[in-house]
Amino acid sequence: MIQNKQLICNGRVVLPNRVEDVSLLVEDGRITALLEKGSDYSGDCEIIDASGKIVMPGMIDTHNHMGALQSGRRQSVVRHQCGGR
């Protein structure tokens, strides 16, 4: 069986309880390891550079529907979600 491996590195990875600068080793579509930033991985795999990106395992095509709110409420909801009043 041919194994499909990717190493996603240099991104900010959203984990269940935190966000970290780690690399993800993905084999056949499953995350098999979290590697500390700067770790040397010498396996044979495709390297995906996620510099400047946020990596969200399991989140595909994330988006929101803020534009669907009535225009009078839109600003207050956005301010609230961004920590404002």
Biopython code that builds the backbone (N, CA, C, O; Angstrom):
import numpy as np
from Bio.PDB.StructureBuilder import StructureBuilder

atoms = [
    (1, "MET", "N", (0.839, -1.184, 0.000)),
    (1, "MET", "CA", (0.000, 0.000, 0.000)),
    (1, "MET", "C", (0.887, 1.252, 0.000)),
    (1, "MET", "O", (1.808, 1.358, 0.810)),
    (2, "ILE", "N", (0.616, 2.185, -0.893)),
    (2, "ILE", "CA", (1.376, 3.425, -0.961)),
    (2, "ILE", "C", (0.842, 4.369, 0.108)),
    (2, "ILE", "O", (-0.361, 4.608, 0.213)),
    (3, "GLN", "N", (1.766, 4.895, 0.894)),
    (3, "GLN", "CA", (1.373, 5.797, 1.959)),
    (3, "GLN", "C", (1.477, 7.245, 1.499)),
    (3, "GLN", "O", (2.461, 7.627, 0.867)),
    (4, "ASN", "N", (0.485, 8.036, 1.809)),
    (4, "ASN", "CA", (0.434, 9.435, 1.449)),
    (4, "ASN", "C", (0.784, 10.239, 2.700)),
    (4, "ASN", "O", (0.010, 10.242, 3.658)),
    (5, "LYS", "N", (1.940, 10.925, 2.716)),
    (5, "LYS", "CA", (2.398, 11.665, 3.892)),
    (5, "LYS", "C", (2.641, 13.124, 3.564)),
    (5, "LYS", "O", (3.189, 13.461, 2.515)),
    (6, "GLN", "N", (2.218, 13.995, 4.491)),
    (6, "GLN", "CA", (2.507, 15.423, 4.383)),
    (6, "GLN", "C", (2.984, 15.910, 5.748)),
    (6, "GLN", "O", (2.537, 15.427, 6.789)),
    (7, "LEU", "N", (3.888, 16.864, 5.722)),
    (7, "LEU", "CA", (4.311, 17.553, 6.936)),
    (7, "LEU", "C", (3.893, 19.004, 6.764)),
    (7, "LEU", "O", (4.407, 19.707, 5.894)),
    (8, "ILE", "N", (2.960, 19.449, 7.595)),
    (8, "ILE", "CA", (2.486, 20.830, 7.559)),
    (8, "ILE", "C", (3.272, 21.580, 8.626)),
    (8, "ILE", "O", (3.124, 21.308, 9.817)),
    (9, "CYS", "N", (4.104, 22.519, 8.201)),
    (9, "CYS", "CA", (4.982, 23.195, 9.160)),
    (9, "CYS", "C", (4.874, 24.708, 9.062)),
    (9, "CYS", "O", (4.372, 25.253, 8.078)),
    (10, "ASN", "N", (5.358, 25.374, 10.108)),
    (10, "ASN", "CA", (5.453, 26.835, 10.209)),
    (10, "ASN", "C", (4.124, 27.560, 10.366)),
    (10, "ASN", "O", (4.075, 28.779, 10.204)),
    (11, "GLY", "N", (3.052, 26.851, 10.675)),
    (11, "GLY", "CA", (1.760, 27.502, 10.872)),
    (11, "GLY", "C", (1.382, 27.550, 12.347)),
    (11, "GLY", "O", (2.017, 26.907, 13.183)),
    (12, "ARG", "N", (0.344, 28.319, 12.655)),
    (12, "ARG", "CA", (-0.239, 28.352, 14.004)),
    (12, "ARG", "C", (-1.350, 27.315, 13.996)),
    (12, "ARG", "O", (-2.324, 27.453, 13.255)),
    (13, "VAL", "N", (-1.213, 26.277, 14.816)),
    (13, "VAL", "CA", (-2.156, 25.163, 14.788)),
    (13, "VAL", "C", (-3.170, 25.303, 15.918)),
    (13, "VAL", "O", (-2.801, 25.440, 17.085)),
    (14, "VAL", "N", (-4.454, 25.268, 15.557)),
    (14, "VAL", "CA", (-5.530, 25.335, 16.536)),
    (14, "VAL", "C", (-5.791, 23.917, 17.030)),
    (14, "VAL", "O", (-6.230, 23.047, 16.278)),
    (15, "LEU", "N", (-5.508, 23.708, 18.317)),
    (15, "LEU", "CA", (-5.729, 22.422, 18.966)),
    (15, "LEU", "C", (-6.983, 22.537, 19.832)),
    (15, "LEU", "O", (-7.491, 23.644, 20.008)),
    (16, "PRO", "N", (-7.502, 21.431, 20.380)),
    (16, "PRO", "CA", (-8.747, 21.509, 21.154)),
    (16, "PRO", "C", (-8.730, 22.511, 22.311)),
    (16, "PRO", "O", (-9.765, 23.102, 22.619)),
    (17, "ASN", "N", (-7.593, 22.712, 22.950)),
    (17, "ASN", "CA", (-7.573, 23.593, 24.125)),
    (17, "ASN", "C", (-6.513, 24.690, 24.071)),
    (17, "ASN", "O", (-6.256, 25.350, 25.077)),
    (18, "ARG", "N", (-5.895, 24.889, 22.903)),
    (18, "ARG", "CA", (-4.846, 25.900, 22.791)),
    (18, "ARG", "C", (-4.466, 26.107, 21.321)),
    (18, "ARG", "O", (-4.892, 25.362, 20.438)),
    (19, "VAL", "N", (-3.658, 27.135, 21.088)),
    (19, "VAL", "CA", (-3.098, 27.390, 19.756)),
    (19, "VAL", "C", (-1.587, 27.359, 19.918)),
    (19, "VAL", "O", (-1.043, 28.032, 20.794)),
    (20, "GLU", "N", (-0.903, 26.584, 19.083)),
    (20, "GLU", "CA", (0.552, 26.437, 19.201)),
    (20, "GLU", "C", (1.233, 26.504, 17.846)),
    (20, "GLU", "O", (0.633, 26.254, 16.801)),
    (21, "ASP", "N", (2.516, 26.854, 17.906)),
    (21, "ASP", "CA", (3.363, 26.787, 16.719)),
    (21, "ASP", "C", (3.984, 25.397, 16.703)),
    (21, "ASP", "O", (5.046, 25.185, 17.287)),
    (22, "VAL", "N", (3.334, 24.461, 16.046)),
    (22, "VAL", "CA", (3.824, 23.084, 15.931)),
    (22, "VAL", "C", (3.662, 22.648, 14.477)),
    (22, "VAL", "O", (2.992, 23.306, 13.681)),
    (23, "SER", "N", (4.287, 21.532, 14.156)),
    (23, "SER", "CA", (4.113, 20.941, 12.829)),
    (23, "SER", "C", (3.214, 19.725, 12.962)),
    (23, "SER", "O", (3.201, 19.057, 13.996)),
    (24, "LEU", "N", (2.470, 19.448, 11.916)),
    (24, "LEU", "CA", (1.590, 18.279, 11.898)),
    (24, "LEU", "C", (2.108, 17.285, 10.871)),
    (24, "LEU", "O", (2.380, 17.650, 9.728)),
    (25, "LEU", "N", (2.242, 16.039, 11.277)),
    (25, "LEU", "CA", (2.540, 14.972, 10.334)),
    (25, "LEU", "C", (1.219, 14.281, 10.018)),
    (25, "LEU", "O", (0.530, 13.793, 10.914)),
    (26, "VAL", "N", (0.879, 14.248, 8.744)),
    (26, "VAL", "CA", (-0.382, 13.668, 8.299)),
    (26, "VAL", "C", (-0.062, 12.470, 7.413)),
    (26, "VAL", "O", (0.673, 12.582, 6.432)),
    (27, "GLU", "N", (-0.631, 11.319, 7.779)),
    (27, "GLU", "CA", (-0.426, 10.104, 6.984)),
    (27, "GLU", "C", (-1.783, 9.556, 6.577)),
    (27, "GLU", "O", (-2.640, 9.288, 7.419)),
    (28, "ASP", "N", (-1.963, 9.396, 5.270)),
    (28, "ASP", "CA", (-3.226, 8.898, 4.722)),
    (28, "ASP", "C", (-4.429, 9.662, 5.261)),
    (28, "ASP", "O", (-5.461, 9.069, 5.577)),
    (29, "GLY", "N", (-4.287, 10.993, 5.364)),
    (29, "GLY", "CA", (-5.396, 11.833, 5.776)),
    (29, "GLY", "C", (-5.635, 11.939, 7.270)),
    (29, "GLY", "O", (-6.592, 12.586, 7.694)),
    (30, "ARG", "N", (-4.782, 11.315, 8.082)),
    (30, "ARG", "CA", (-4.938, 11.364, 9.540)),
    (30, "ARG", "C", (-3.703, 11.984, 10.174)),
    (30, "ARG", "O", (-2.580, 11.714, 9.749)),
    (31, "ILE", "N", (-3.909, 12.812, 11.188)),
    (31, "ILE", "CA", (-2.784, 13.390, 11.922)),
    (31, "ILE", "C", (-2.176, 12.275, 12.764)),
    (31, "ILE", "O", (-2.857, 11.661, 13.585)),
    (32, "THR", "N", (-0.887, 12.022, 12.552)),
    (32, "THR", "CA", (-0.221, 10.954, 13.302)),
    (32, "THR", "C", (0.782, 11.479, 14.312)),
    (32, "THR", "O", (1.216, 10.740, 15.197)),
    (33, "ALA", "N", (1.164, 12.776, 14.189)),
    (33, "ALA", "CA", (2.124, 13.323, 15.149)),
    (33, "ALA", "C", (2.070, 14.842, 15.153)),
    (33, "ALA", "O", (1.810, 15.481, 14.134)),
    (34, "LEU", "N", (2.327, 15.404, 16.342)),
    (34, "LEU", "CA", (2.578, 16.840, 16.499)),
    (34, "LEU", "C", (4.058, 16.964, 16.787)),
    (34, "LEU", "O", (4.573, 16.315, 17.698)),
    (35, "LEU", "N", (4.745, 17.788, 16.022)),
    (35, "LEU", "CA", (6.175, 17.966, 16.203)),
    (35, "LEU", "C", (6.454, 19.390, 16.656)),
    (35, "LEU", "O", (5.876, 20.337, 16.122)),
    (36, "GLU", "N", (7.329, 19.547, 17.628)),
    (36, "GLU", "CA", (7.674, 20.879, 18.116)),
    (36, "GLU", "C", (8.272, 21.714, 16.995)),
    (36, "GLU", "O", (8.903, 21.193, 16.076)),
    (37, "LYS", "N", (8.058, 23.026, 17.092)),
    (37, "LYS", "CA", (8.596, 23.935, 16.084)),
    (37, "LYS", "C", (10.108, 23.746, 15.994)),
    (37, "LYS", "O", (10.791, 23.708, 17.017)),
    (38, "GLY", "N", (10.621, 23.632, 14.797)),
    (38, "GLY", "CA", (12.051, 23.455, 14.585)),
    (38, "GLY", "C", (12.519, 22.011, 14.657)),
    (38, "GLY", "O", (13.704, 21.737, 14.469)),
    (39, "SER", "N", (11.592, 21.070, 14.930)),
    (39, "SER", "CA", (11.981, 19.658, 14.977)),
    (39, "SER", "C", (12.456, 19.206, 13.609)),
    (39, "SER", "O", (11.940, 19.649, 12.583)),
    (40, "ASP", "N", (13.435, 18.328, 13.600)),
    (40, "ASP", "CA", (13.954, 17.797, 12.351)),
    (40, "ASP", "C", (13.218, 16.504, 12.029)),
    (40, "ASP", "O", (13.311, 15.530, 12.775)),
    (41, "TYR", "N", (12.491, 16.496, 10.924)),
    (41, "TYR", "CA", (11.801, 15.285, 10.486)),
    (41, "TYR", "C", (12.452, 14.840, 9.193)),
    (41, "TYR", "O", (12.457, 15.570, 8.202)),
    (42, "SER", "N", (12.997, 13.644, 9.209)),
    (42, "SER", "CA", (13.754, 13.184, 8.040)),
    (42, "SER", "C", (12.996, 12.165, 7.195)),
    (42, "SER", "O", (13.575, 11.560, 6.293)),
    (43, "GLY", "N", (11.715, 11.971, 7.475)),
    (43, "GLY", "CA", (10.947, 11.006, 6.688)),
    (43, "GLY", "C", (10.648, 11.508, 5.294)),
    (43, "GLY", "O", (10.787, 12.697, 5.005)),
    (44, "ASP", "N", (10.239, 10.604, 4.440)),
    (44, "ASP", "CA", (9.908, 10.926, 3.062)),
    (44, "ASP", "C", (8.461, 11.397, 3.003)),
    (44, "ASP", "O", (7.539, 10.597, 3.162)),
    (45, "CYS", "N", (8.259, 12.702, 2.775)),
    (45, "CYS", "CA", (6.902, 13.231, 2.721)),
    (45, "CYS", "C", (6.878, 14.551, 1.962)),
    (45, "CYS", "O", (7.916, 15.165, 1.717)),
    (46, "GLU", "N", (5.693, 14.966, 1.601)),
    (46, "GLU", "CA", (5.498, 16.279, 0.987)),
    (46, "GLU", "C", (5.541, 17.326, 2.105)),
    (46, "GLU", "O", (4.883, 17.158, 3.131)),
    (47, "ILE", "N", (6.298, 18.386, 1.918)),
    (47, "ILE", "CA", (6.385, 19.464, 2.901)),
    (47, "ILE", "C", (5.428, 20.574, 2.483)),
    (47, "ILE", "O", (5.502, 21.075, 1.361)),
    (48, "ILE", "N", (4.540, 20.951, 3.380)),
    (48, "ILE", "CA", (3.608, 22.043, 3.133)),
    (48, "ILE", "C", (3.964, 23.172, 4.085)),
    (48, "ILE", "O", (3.845, 23.028, 5.302)),
    (49, "ASP", "N", (4.402, 24.295, 3.531)),
    (49, "ASP", "CA", (4.798, 25.442, 4.345)),
    (49, "ASP", "C", (3.564, 26.292, 4.633)),
    (49, "ASP", "O", (2.983, 26.886, 3.724)),
    (50, "ALA", "N", (3.169, 26.344, 5.902)),
    (50, "ALA", "CA", (1.975, 27.090, 6.310)),
    (50, "ALA", "C", (2.342, 28.425, 6.954)),
    (50, "ALA", "O", (1.576, 28.952, 7.761)),
    (51, "SER", "N", (3.502, 28.974, 6.607)),
    (51, "SER", "CA", (3.939, 30.256, 7.174)),
    (51, "SER", "C", (2.856, 31.315, 6.992)),
    (51, "SER", "O", (2.312, 31.484, 5.901)),
    (52, "GLY", "N", (2.552, 32.026, 8.078)),
    (52, "GLY", "CA", (1.558, 33.084, 8.020)),
    (52, "GLY", "C", (0.125, 32.592, 7.967)),
    (52, "GLY", "O", (-0.795, 33.384, 7.763)),
    (53, "LYS", "N", (-0.075, 31.297, 8.149)),
    (53, "LYS", "CA", (-1.414, 30.704, 8.067)),
    (53, "LYS", "C", (-1.833, 30.130, 9.421)),
    (53, "LYS", "O", (-0.993, 29.835, 10.271)),
    (54, "ILE", "N", (-3.125, 29.979, 9.601)),
    (54, "ILE", "CA", (-3.667, 29.284, 10.766)),
    (54, "ILE", "C", (-4.143, 27.930, 10.278)),
    (54, "ILE", "O", (-4.925, 27.840, 9.331)),
    (55, "VAL", "N", (-3.670, 26.877, 10.926)),
    (55, "VAL", "CA", (-4.019, 25.508, 10.551)),
    (55, "VAL", "C", (-5.100, 25.031, 11.516)),
    (55, "VAL", "O", (-4.889, 24.994, 12.728)),
    (56, "MET", "N", (-6.254, 24.668, 10.972)),
    (56, "MET", "CA", (-7.384, 24.246, 11.794)),
    (56, "MET", "C", (-7.810, 22.842, 11.392)),
    (56, "MET", "O", (-8.695, 22.680, 10.551)),
    (57, "PRO", "N", (-7.186, 21.817, 11.987)),
    (57, "PRO", "CA", (-7.542, 20.445, 11.621)),
    (57, "PRO", "C", (-9.039, 20.182, 11.794)),
    (57, "PRO", "O", (-9.628, 20.509, 12.824)),
    (58, "GLY", "N", (-9.628, 19.594, 10.783)),
    (58, "GLY", "CA", (-11.047, 19.250, 10.835)),
    (58, "GLY", "C", (-11.976, 20.370, 10.406)),
    (58, "GLY", "O", (-13.172, 20.139, 10.233)),
    (59, "MET", "N", (-11.456, 21.579, 10.229)),
    (59, "MET", "CA", (-12.296, 22.703, 9.825)),
    (59, "MET", "C", (-12.083, 22.925, 8.334)),
    (59, "MET", "O", (-10.992, 23.301, 7.904)),
    (60, "ILE", "N", (-13.100, 22.697, 7.571)),
    (60, "ILE", "CA", (-12.998, 22.816, 6.123)),
    (60, "ILE", "C", (-13.907, 23.947, 5.671)),
    (60, "ILE", "O", (-15.090, 23.965, 6.009)),
    (61, "ASP", "N", (-13.362, 24.894, 4.908)),
    (61, "ASP", "CA", (-14.124, 26.003, 4.358)),
    (61, "ASP", "C", (-14.897, 26.739, 5.448)),
    (61, "ASP", "O", (-16.105, 26.945, 5.330)),
    (62, "THR", "N", (-14.185, 27.140, 6.527)),
    (62, "THR", "CA", (-14.862, 27.857, 7.607)),
    (62, "THR", "C", (-15.283, 29.237, 7.126)),
    (62, "THR", "O", (-14.568, 29.898, 6.373)),
    (63, "HIS", "N", (-16.433, 29.645, 7.568)),
    (63, "HIS", "CA", (-16.962, 30.956, 7.232)),
    (63, "HIS", "C", (-18.044, 31.319, 8.234)),
    (63, "HIS", "O", (-18.424, 30.491, 9.062)),
    (64, "ASN", "N", (-18.541, 32.541, 8.169)),
    (64, "ASN", "CA", (-19.649, 32.920, 9.033)),
    (64, "ASN", "C", (-20.710, 33.622, 8.196)),
    (64, "ASN", "O", (-20.536, 33.851, 7.000)),
    (65, "HIS", "N", (-21.789, 33.950, 8.843)),
    (65, "HIS", "CA", (-22.908, 34.576, 8.152)),
    (65, "HIS", "C", (-23.209, 35.950, 8.740)),
    (65, "HIS", "O", (-24.373, 36.319, 8.897)),
    (66, "MET", "N", (-22.159, 36.709, 9.067)),
    (66, "MET", "CA", (-22.352, 38.031, 9.657)),
    (66, "MET", "C", (-23.143, 38.949, 8.729)),
    (66, "MET", "O", (-23.929, 39.771, 9.201)),
    (67, "GLY", "N", (-22.953, 38.826, 7.450)),
    (67, "GLY", "CA", (-23.663, 39.677, 6.506)),
    (67, "GLY", "C", (-25.153, 39.405, 6.458)),
    (67, "GLY", "O", (-25.905, 40.218, 5.920)),
    (68, "ALA", "N", (-25.605, 38.279, 7.009)),
    (68, "ALA", "CA", (-27.014, 37.926, 6.984)),
    (68, "ALA", "C", (-27.806, 38.638, 8.082)),
    (68, "ALA", "O", (-29.036, 38.609, 8.068)),
    (69, "LEU", "N", (-27.112, 39.280, 9.036)),
    (69, "LEU", "CA", (-27.800, 40.000, 10.101)),
    (69, "LEU", "C", (-28.419, 41.271, 9.562)),
    (69, "LEU", "O", (-27.974, 41.811, 8.549)),
    (70, "GLN", "N", (-29.445, 41.744, 10.241)),
    (70, "GLN", "CA", (-30.027, 43.027, 9.859)),
    (70, "GLN", "C", (-28.965, 44.101, 10.028)),
    (70, "GLN", "O", (-28.208, 44.061, 10.998)),
    (71, "SER", "N", (-28.889, 45.043, 9.129)),
    (71, "SER", "CA", (-27.805, 46.019, 9.145)),
    (71, "SER", "C", (-27.736, 46.818, 10.438)),
    (71, "SER", "O", (-26.641, 47.225, 10.825)),
    (72, "GLY", "N", (-28.839, 47.063, 11.122)),
    (72, "GLY", "CA", (-28.820, 47.799, 12.374)),
    (72, "GLY", "C", (-28.130, 47.044, 13.496)),
    (72, "GLY", "O", (-27.564, 47.668, 14.393)),
    (73, "ARG", "N", (-28.161, 45.730, 13.472)),
    (73, "ARG", "CA", (-27.548, 44.917, 14.519)),
    (73, "ARG", "C", (-26.126, 44.521, 14.180)),
    (73, "ARG", "O", (-25.363, 44.149, 15.072)),
    (74, "ARG", "N", (-25.752, 44.591, 12.914)),
    (74, "ARG", "CA", (-24.471, 44.051, 12.471)),
    (74, "ARG", "C", (-23.294, 44.655, 13.235)),
    (74, "ARG", "O", (-22.443, 43.912, 13.726)),
    (75, "GLN", "N", (-23.224, 45.973, 13.348)),
    (75, "GLN", "CA", (-22.076, 46.596, 14.004)),
    (75, "GLN", "C", (-21.960, 46.194, 15.461)),
    (75, "GLN", "O", (-20.856, 45.918, 15.930)),
    (76, "SER", "N", (-23.082, 46.153, 16.203)),
    (76, "SER", "CA", (-22.996, 45.808, 17.622)),
    (76, "SER", "C", (-22.577, 44.360, 17.808)),
    (76, "SER", "O", (-21.836, 44.055, 18.743)),
    (77, "VAL", "N", (-23.028, 43.463, 16.948)),
    (77, "VAL", "CA", (-22.635, 42.061, 17.057)),
    (77, "VAL", "C", (-21.159, 41.901, 16.753)),
    (77, "VAL", "O", (-20.462, 41.167, 17.453)),
    (78, "VAL", "N", (-20.664, 42.578, 15.715)),
    (78, "VAL", "CA", (-19.247, 42.484, 15.362)),
    (78, "VAL", "C", (-18.406, 43.031, 16.498)),
    (78, "VAL", "O", (-17.405, 42.418, 16.869)),
    (79, "ARG", "N", (-18.791, 44.188, 17.070)),
    (79, "ARG", "CA", (-18.033, 44.753, 18.180)),
    (79, "ARG", "C", (-18.009, 43.783, 19.353)),
    (79, "ARG", "O", (-16.965, 43.587, 19.975)),
    (80, "HIS", "N", (-19.155, 43.173, 19.658)),
    (80, "HIS", "CA", (-19.234, 42.225, 20.778)),
    (80, "HIS", "C", (-18.323, 41.020, 20.521)),
    (80, "HIS", "O", (-17.594, 40.603, 21.421)),
    (81, "GLN", "N", (-18.352, 40.462, 19.325)),
    (81, "GLN", "CA", (-17.527, 39.301, 19.019)),
    (81, "GLN", "C", (-16.043, 39.633, 19.030)),
    (81, "GLN", "O", (-15.215, 38.744, 19.234)),
    (82, "CYS", "N", (-15.698, 40.881, 18.818)),
    (82, "CYS", "CA", (-14.293, 41.294, 18.823)),
    (82, "CYS", "C", (-13.861, 41.831, 20.181)),
    (82, "CYS", "O", (-12.754, 42.353, 20.315)),
    (83, "GLY", "N", (-14.716, 41.709, 21.183)),
    (83, "GLY", "CA", (-14.346, 42.125, 22.533)),
    (83, "GLY", "C", (-14.727, 43.549, 22.867)),
    (83, "GLY", "O", (-14.414, 44.023, 23.959)),
    (84, "GLY", "N", (-15.393, 44.246, 21.963)),
    (84, "GLY", "CA", (-15.803, 45.623, 22.220)),
    (84, "GLY", "C", (-17.191, 45.685, 22.806)),
    (84, "GLY", "O", (-17.803, 44.657, 23.096)),
    (85, "ARG", "N", (-17.685, 46.891, 22.979)),
    (85, "ARG", "CA", (-19.044, 47.074, 23.524)),
    (85, "ARG", "C", (-19.897, 47.823, 22.529)),
    (85, "ARG", "O", (-21.072, 48.080, 22.793)),
]
sb = StructureBuilder()
sb.init_structure("model")
sb.init_model(0)
sb.init_chain("A")
sb.init_seg("    ")
for serial, (resi, resn, name, xyz) in enumerate(atoms, 1):
    if name == "N":
        sb.init_residue(resn, " ", resi, " ")
    sb.init_atom(name, np.array(xyz, "f"), 0.0, 1.0, " ", f" {name:<3s}", serial, name[0])
structure = sb.get_structure()
